[in-house]
Amino acid sequence: MDVIEILPRLHLLRFPVGQAYLWADGDELTLVDAGPIGAGRTIADALTGLGRAPADVLRIVLTHFHEDHVGGAGELAALTGAEVLAHRLDAPVVRGELPGPPPVFEDWELPIHAEAAKQLPPGDPVPPERVTDLSDGDVLDFGGGARVVHAPGHTHGSIALHLPAHGVLFTGDAVAAAPVTGSVMLGVFNLDRARAIASFHRLAGLDADVVCFGHGDPVTGQASAVLRKAADTYEVPR
């Protein structure tokens, strides 16, 4: 796992597939997503390397239920005592109560998904003991007030997190940056492409200077303009 500073209070944690983000409010830490299976201990060790204690993590906010984002959540919550939060539509999958519906693949996505699957650790995630349900418009107590933005399409309960006080937006997999070109694009492996496009446009309408994706390098300047330009290449479904 690579640990990359984006801002003095924001670090990117990059795994072979997917990534998570660590946000610091003084001594209080929030993790956005939790990496694949087995990532809990790796993240805890990275915190120590940053001069932090695992117990400083107060909450783990999951943008959606896919295993490259939630695989380490149960392990890390057990190590840190952190609260785990997810949208109410994805929370039953995170808790292990329901199976997650599979994506509706575009033909060109199939080989990409097959290659990504080879890089994920085997096994099933250990569900967190408790998951707090979130809804659109909820405001979480970090980053000066982090607003939950429901962004369905990738999964039914996909969310973004908007920190207006700091001009930061976490999109989860609703939006991505292409691995080679870095161009901003609609996230792949969606349940409902039309709803995903509508969510992309909603997120592009938010004010943010820094945008952090579930896959690909963040945009660290004038991010709203970059998002709007990218979203405009996708026609809003009617």
C-alpha positions as CSV (number, residue, x, y, z in Angstrom):
1,M,0.0,0.0,0.0
2,D,1.2,3.5,-0.9
3,V,0.6,6.5,1.4
4,I,0.4,9.8,-0.4
5,E,-0.1,13.2,1.1
6,I,-2.8,15.2,-0.8
7,L,-3.2,18.0,1.7
8,P,-1.6,18.4,5.2
9,R,-4.7,16.8,6.7
10,L,-5.5,14.4,3.8
11,H,-3.7,11.3,2.7
12,L,-4.4,8.8,-0.1
13,L,-4.0,5.1,0.8
14,R,-3.5,3.3,-2.5
15,F,-4.0,-0.5,-2.9
16,P,-3.3,-2.7,-5.9
17,V,-7.1,-2.3,-6.6
18,G,-8.8,0.8,-5.3
19,Q,-7.9,3.3,-2.6
20,A,-9.0,4.9,0.6
21,Y,-8.5,8.3,2.1
22,L,-7.5,9.4,5.6
23,W,-8.8,12.8,6.9
24,A,-7.4,14.4,10.1
25,D,-9.2,16.9,12.3
26,G,-6.4,17.4,14.8
27,D,-6.1,14.1,16.8
28,E,-9.4,12.8,15.3
29,L,-9.2,10.7,12.2
30,T,-11.8,9.7,9.6
31,L,-11.2,7.0,7.0
32,V,-13.2,7.2,3.7
33,D,-13.4,3.5,2.5
34,A,-11.3,0.7,3.9
35,G,-9.6,-1.1,1.1
36,P,-9.8,-4.8,0.2
37,I,-9.8,-7.9,2.4
38,G,-6.9,-7.9,4.8
39,A,-6.3,-4.1,4.6
40,G,-7.3,-3.4,8.2
41,R,-3.9,-4.3,9.7
42,T,-2.1,-2.7,6.8
43,I,-3.9,0.6,7.4
44,A,-3.3,0.4,11.1
45,D,0.4,0.0,10.5
46,A,0.4,2.9,8.1
47,L,-1.2,5.1,10.8
48,T,1.6,4.2,13.1
49,G,4.0,5.2,10.4
50,L,2.3,8.6,10.2
51,G,2.8,9.1,13.9
52,R,-0.9,8.3,14.7
53,A,-2.5,5.7,16.9
54,P,-5.1,3.3,15.4
55,A,-7.5,4.3,18.2
56,D,-7.4,7.9,16.7
57,V,-9.8,6.6,13.9
58,L,-13.2,7.6,15.1
59,R,-15.2,6.6,12.0
60,I,-15.0,4.6,8.7
61,V,-17.3,6.0,6.1
62,L,-18.0,3.6,3.2
63,T,-18.9,5.0,-0.2
64,H,-20.5,1.7,-1.4
65,F,-20.4,-2.0,-0.7
66,H,-17.9,-3.3,-3.3
67,E,-15.2,-5.5,-1.7
68,D,-12.2,-3.3,-2.7
69,H,-13.8,-0.5,-0.6
70,V,-15.3,-2.4,2.4
71,G,-13.0,-5.5,2.6
72,G,-10.9,-4.1,5.4
73,A,-13.7,-2.3,7.3
74,G,-14.6,-5.1,9.8
75,E,-11.0,-5.8,10.7
76,L,-10.1,-2.1,11.0
77,A,-13.1,-1.4,13.1
78,A,-12.2,-4.2,15.5
79,L,-8.6,-2.8,15.7
80,T,-9.6,0.8,16.3
81,G,-13.1,0.8,17.8
82,A,-14.2,3.1,15.0
83,E,-17.8,3.5,14.0
84,V,-18.6,2.2,10.5
85,L,-21.1,4.1,8.4
86,A,-22.8,3.4,5.0
87,H,-25.9,4.4,3.1
88,R,-29.0,2.7,4.3
89,L,-29.4,0.9,0.9
90,D,-25.9,-0.6,0.9
91,A,-25.6,-1.1,4.7
92,P,-27.4,-4.5,4.6
93,V,-24.8,-5.8,2.2
94,V,-21.9,-4.4,4.3
95,R,-23.4,-6.1,7.3
96,G,-23.6,-9.4,5.4
97,E,-27.4,-9.6,5.6
98,L,-27.9,-9.5,1.8
99,P,-25.9,-10.3,-1.2
100,G,-24.8,-7.3,-3.3
101,P,-26.3,-7.1,-6.8
102,P,-23.7,-7.5,-9.5
103,P,-22.9,-4.7,-12.0
104,V,-24.5,-4.6,-15.4
105,F,-21.3,-4.7,-17.5
106,E,-20.6,-2.8,-20.7
107,D,-18.9,-5.2,-23.1
108,W,-15.6,-3.2,-22.9
109,E,-15.7,-3.4,-19.1
110,L,-15.5,-7.2,-18.9
111,P,-11.8,-7.7,-19.5
112,I,-11.0,-4.8,-17.1
113,H,-13.1,-6.4,-14.4
114,A,-11.5,-9.8,-14.9
115,E,-8.0,-8.3,-14.6
116,A,-9.0,-6.3,-11.4
117,A,-10.5,-9.4,-9.8
118,K,-7.2,-11.3,-10.2
119,Q,-5.5,-8.6,-8.0
120,L,-8.0,-8.8,-5.1
121,P,-7.3,-11.0,-2.1
122,P,-9.3,-14.3,-2.0
123,G,-12.0,-14.9,0.6
124,D,-15.0,-13.0,2.0
125,P,-14.9,-9.7,4.0
126,V,-15.4,-10.0,7.7
127,P,-18.5,-7.8,8.3
128,P,-18.3,-5.0,10.9
129,E,-20.2,-5.8,14.1
130,R,-22.3,-2.6,13.6
131,V,-23.0,-0.4,10.6
132,T,-24.7,3.0,11.0
133,D,-27.2,3.8,8.3
134,L,-26.7,7.1,6.3
135,S,-29.1,9.0,4.1
136,D,-28.8,11.9,1.6
137,G,-28.2,15.2,3.3
138,D,-26.8,13.8,6.6
139,V,-24.0,15.9,8.0
140,L,-21.1,14.0,9.7
141,D,-18.9,15.5,12.4
142,F,-15.7,15.8,10.6
143,G,-14.1,18.2,8.1
144,G,-16.1,21.1,9.3
145,G,-19.3,19.2,8.5
146,A,-19.2,16.5,5.9
147,R,-22.4,16.3,3.9
148,V,-23.6,12.9,2.6
149,V,-24.6,13.1,-1.1
150,H,-26.5,10.1,-2.4
151,A,-25.0,9.3,-5.8
152,P,-26.8,6.1,-6.9
153,G,-26.0,4.2,-10.1
154,H,-22.7,2.5,-9.3
155,T,-24.6,0.8,-6.5
156,H,-28.0,1.7,-5.2
157,G,-26.5,3.2,-2.0
158,S,-23.4,4.8,-3.4
159,I,-22.5,8.1,-1.7
160,A,-20.2,11.0,-2.0
161,L,-18.9,13.1,0.8
162,H,-18.7,16.9,0.4
163,L,-16.7,19.0,2.8
164,P,-17.7,22.6,1.8
165,A,-15.5,24.2,4.6
166,H,-12.4,22.8,2.9
167,G,-13.5,22.5,-0.7
168,V,-13.0,18.7,-0.8
169,L,-15.3,16.1,-2.4
170,F,-14.9,12.3,-2.1
171,T,-16.8,10.7,-5.0
172,G,-16.4,7.0,-4.3
173,D,-16.7,5.1,-7.6
174,A,-19.4,7.4,-9.0
175,V,-16.5,9.2,-10.8
176,A,-13.0,8.0,-11.6
177,A,-9.7,9.1,-13.2
178,A,-8.4,7.0,-16.0
179,P,-5.3,5.1,-15.0
180,V,-3.1,6.1,-18.0
181,T,-4.4,9.5,-19.1
182,G,-5.7,10.8,-15.8
183,S,-8.8,12.1,-17.6
184,V,-12.0,12.3,-15.4
185,M,-14.7,9.9,-16.4
186,L,-17.9,8.1,-15.3
187,G,-17.1,5.3,-12.9
188,V,-17.2,1.8,-14.4
189,F,-19.1,-1.4,-13.3
190,N,-22.4,0.3,-12.7
191,L,-25.7,-1.2,-11.7
192,D,-27.7,1.5,-13.5
193,R,-25.7,3.6,-16.1
194,A,-28.5,6.2,-16.5
195,R,-28.6,6.9,-12.8
196,A,-24.8,6.9,-12.6
197,I,-24.7,9.6,-15.2
198,A,-27.3,11.7,-13.4
199,S,-25.3,11.3,-10.2
200,F,-22.1,12.4,-12.1
201,H,-23.9,15.6,-13.1
202,R,-25.1,16.2,-9.5
203,L,-21.6,15.9,-8.1
204,A,-20.3,18.1,-10.9
205,G,-22.6,20.9,-9.6
206,L,-20.9,20.9,-6.1
207,D,-18.3,23.4,-5.2
208,A,-14.9,21.7,-4.7
209,D,-11.3,22.6,-5.3
210,V,-10.0,19.0,-4.5
211,V,-11.9,15.9,-5.7
212,C,-10.8,12.4,-4.6
213,F,-11.9,9.4,-6.5
214,G,-12.2,5.7,-5.6
215,H,-9.9,4.9,-8.5
216,G,-7.3,7.2,-10.0
217,D,-5.4,10.3,-9.0
218,P,-7.3,13.1,-7.3
219,V,-7.8,16.5,-8.9
220,T,-6.1,19.0,-6.6
221,G,-7.0,22.4,-8.2
222,Q,-10.2,23.9,-9.7
223,A,-11.7,20.5,-9.5
224,S,-15.3,21.6,-9.9
225,A,-14.5,23.0,-13.4
226,V,-12.8,19.7,-14.3
227,L,-15.8,17.7,-13.1
228,R,-18.3,19.9,-15.0
229,K,-16.3,19.6,-18.2
230,A,-16.1,15.8,-17.9
231,A,-19.8,15.4,-16.9
232,D,-20.8,17.5,-20.0
233,T,-19.6,14.6,-22.2
234,Y,-22.4,12.4,-20.8
235,E,-25.9,13.3,-21.8
236,V,-28.3,13.5,-18.9
237,P,-30.9,10.7,-19.2
238,R,-34.5,11.8,-19.6
